[in-house]
Amino acid sequence: MSTTPPTDEDAGPRARGGRWREAYEELPWPRRELIIFGPALLFGVFLVPLIIWAAGNRVLGPYTQAQNLHAGPLALLGDFLTGLAHGSAVFWAVALGPAAVIALLRLFVRLLRLVPPRY
């Protein structure tokens, strides 16, 4: 009987993530980063403004745009995309927010892996 703890090699392909993980790790570095940050950027550009509209509409009241006193979520999304096109830092902070959160989480996990375990 072995007294050594099992390693990832002992666990089999399913426990380590299987073929998906192996295929992901074989991809070039830029493509892997695009797989992670591409959806985060799309989420930040298109869905976060709609979430902001829903919360603001519920708490602050209807969104008004020029003469339209009851502009909907697509009006806010149009204004948001216009703000991005004009290069407004606030709009870009909202758009890049999800990607920044993912980057910070990845950094935190990487730093945790560097800390030796205490027994």
C-alpha positions as a Markdown table, in Angstrom:
| # | Residue | x | y | z |
|---|---|---|---|---|
| 1 | Met | 0.0 | 0.0 | 0.0 |
| 2 | Ser | 1.3 | 3.5 | -1.0 |
| 3 | Thr | 1.4 | 6.2 | 1.6 |
| 4 | Thr | 2.1 | 9.0 | -0.9 |
| 5 | Pro | -0.8 | 11.4 | -1.6 |
| 6 | Pro | -2.4 | 11.0 | -5.1 |
| 7 | Thr | -1.3 | 13.5 | -7.7 |
| 8 | Asp | -3.1 | 14.9 | -10.8 |
| 9 | Glu | -1.5 | 12.1 | -12.9 |
| 10 | Asp | -3.1 | 9.5 | -10.7 |
| 11 | Ala | -6.6 | 11.1 | -10.9 |
| 12 | Gly | -7.3 | 10.3 | -14.5 |
| 13 | Pro | -8.3 | 12.7 | -17.4 |
| 14 | Arg | -11.9 | 13.4 | -16.1 |
| 15 | Ala | -10.6 | 14.8 | -12.7 |
| 16 | Arg | -8.1 | 17.1 | -14.4 |
| 17 | Gly | -10.5 | 18.6 | -16.8 |
| 18 | Gly | -10.2 | 16.0 | -19.6 |
| 19 | Arg | -9.9 | 16.8 | -23.2 |
| 20 | Trp | -11.3 | 20.4 | -22.9 |
| 21 | Arg | -8.5 | 21.5 | -20.6 |
| 22 | Glu | -5.9 | 19.8 | -22.8 |
| 23 | Ala | -7.3 | 21.4 | -25.9 |
| 24 | Tyr | -7.4 | 24.8 | -24.2 |
| 25 | Glu | -3.8 | 24.5 | -23.0 |
| 26 | Glu | -2.6 | 23.7 | -26.5 |
| 27 | Leu | -4.0 | 26.9 | -27.9 |
| 28 | Pro | -1.6 | 29.8 | -28.4 |
| 29 | Trp | -1.5 | 32.4 | -25.6 |
| 30 | Pro | -3.3 | 35.2 | -27.4 |
| 31 | Arg | -6.2 | 32.9 | -28.4 |
| 32 | Arg | -6.6 | 31.7 | -24.8 |
| 33 | Glu | -6.7 | 35.3 | -23.5 |
| 34 | Leu | -9.3 | 36.2 | -26.2 |
| 35 | Ile | -11.4 | 33.3 | -25.1 |
| 36 | Ile | -11.4 | 34.7 | -21.5 |
| 37 | Phe | -11.5 | 38.4 | -22.1 |
| 38 | Gly | -13.6 | 38.6 | -25.3 |
| 39 | Pro | -16.8 | 37.5 | -23.7 |
| 40 | Ala | -16.1 | 39.8 | -20.7 |
| 41 | Leu | -15.6 | 42.8 | -23.0 |
| 42 | Leu | -18.9 | 41.9 | -24.9 |
| 43 | Phe | -20.7 | 41.6 | -21.5 |
| 44 | Gly | -19.3 | 45.0 | -20.4 |
| 45 | Val | -20.2 | 46.7 | -23.6 |
| 46 | Phe | -23.7 | 45.3 | -24.2 |
| 47 | Leu | -25.1 | 43.8 | -21.0 |
| 48 | Val | -23.8 | 45.9 | -18.2 |
| 49 | Pro | -25.4 | 49.1 | -19.6 |
| 50 | Leu | -28.7 | 47.2 | -19.7 |
| 51 | Ile | -28.3 | 46.0 | -16.2 |
| 52 | Ile | -27.5 | 49.6 | -15.2 |
| 53 | Trp | -30.7 | 50.7 | -17.0 |
| 54 | Ala | -32.8 | 48.1 | -15.2 |
| 55 | Ala | -31.5 | 49.1 | -11.8 |
| 56 | Gly | -31.7 | 52.8 | -12.5 |
| 57 | Asn | -35.2 | 52.5 | -13.9 |
| 58 | Arg | -36.3 | 50.6 | -10.8 |
| 59 | Val | -34.7 | 52.9 | -8.3 |
| 60 | Leu | -34.4 | 56.4 | -10.0 |
| 61 | Gly | -37.3 | 56.3 | -12.4 |
| 62 | Pro | -37.5 | 56.2 | -16.2 |
| 63 | Tyr | -34.5 | 57.1 | -18.3 |
| 64 | Thr | -35.1 | 60.3 | -20.2 |
| 65 | Gln | -33.3 | 61.2 | -23.5 |
| 66 | Ala | -33.8 | 64.7 | -24.9 |
| 67 | Gln | -37.5 | 65.2 | -25.6 |
| 68 | Asn | -38.3 | 61.5 | -24.9 |
| 69 | Leu | -39.3 | 61.3 | -21.3 |
| 70 | His | -39.7 | 57.5 | -21.3 |
| 71 | Ala | -36.7 | 56.3 | -23.3 |
| 72 | Gly | -36.1 | 52.6 | -23.1 |
| 73 | Pro | -33.0 | 50.5 | -22.6 |
| 74 | Leu | -32.0 | 50.7 | -26.2 |
| 75 | Ala | -31.8 | 54.5 | -25.9 |
| 76 | Leu | -29.4 | 54.1 | -23.0 |
| 77 | Leu | -27.4 | 51.5 | -24.9 |
| 78 | Gly | -27.2 | 53.9 | -27.9 |
| 79 | Asp | -26.0 | 56.7 | -25.6 |
| 80 | Phe | -23.5 | 54.4 | -24.0 |
| 81 | Leu | -22.1 | 53.3 | -27.4 |
| 82 | Thr | -21.9 | 57.0 | -28.4 |
| 83 | Gly | -20.0 | 57.7 | -25.2 |
| 84 | Leu | -17.5 | 54.9 | -26.0 |
| 85 | Ala | -17.0 | 56.2 | -29.5 |
| 86 | His | -16.2 | 59.7 | -28.1 |
| 87 | Gly | -13.6 | 58.1 | -25.7 |
| 88 | Ser | -15.2 | 59.0 | -22.4 |
| 89 | Ala | -13.2 | 57.4 | -19.6 |
| 90 | Val | -16.3 | 56.8 | -17.5 |
| 91 | Phe | -18.0 | 54.8 | -20.3 |
| 92 | Trp | -14.8 | 52.8 | -20.9 |
| 93 | Ala | -14.5 | 52.1 | -17.2 |
| 94 | Val | -18.0 | 50.5 | -17.3 |
| 95 | Ala | -17.2 | 48.6 | -20.5 |
| 96 | Leu | -13.9 | 47.2 | -19.2 |
| 97 | Gly | -15.1 | 46.6 | -15.7 |
| 98 | Pro | -15.9 | 42.8 | -16.1 |
| 99 | Ala | -12.6 | 42.2 | -17.8 |
| 100 | Ala | -10.8 | 44.1 | -15.0 |
| 101 | Val | -12.5 | 42.0 | -12.4 |
| 102 | Ile | -11.5 | 38.8 | -14.2 |
| 103 | Ala | -7.9 | 40.0 | -14.5 |
| 104 | Leu | -7.8 | 40.8 | -10.7 |
| 105 | Leu | -9.3 | 37.4 | -9.8 |
| 106 | Arg | -6.7 | 35.7 | -12.0 |
| 107 | Leu | -3.9 | 37.7 | -10.4 |
| 108 | Phe | -5.2 | 36.9 | -6.9 |
| 109 | Val | -5.4 | 33.2 | -7.7 |
| 110 | Arg | -1.9 | 33.3 | -9.1 |
| 111 | Leu | -0.5 | 35.0 | -6.0 |
| 112 | Leu | -2.3 | 32.5 | -3.8 |
| 113 | Arg | -0.5 | 29.7 | -5.6 |
| 114 | Leu | 2.8 | 31.3 | -4.8 |
| 115 | Val | 2.2 | 31.3 | -1.1 |
| 116 | Pro | 3.5 | 28.1 | 0.5 |
| 117 | Pro | 0.8 | 26.1 | 2.4 |
| 118 | Arg | 0.9 | 26.2 | 6.2 |
| 119 | Tyr | 0.6 | 22.9 | 8.1 |
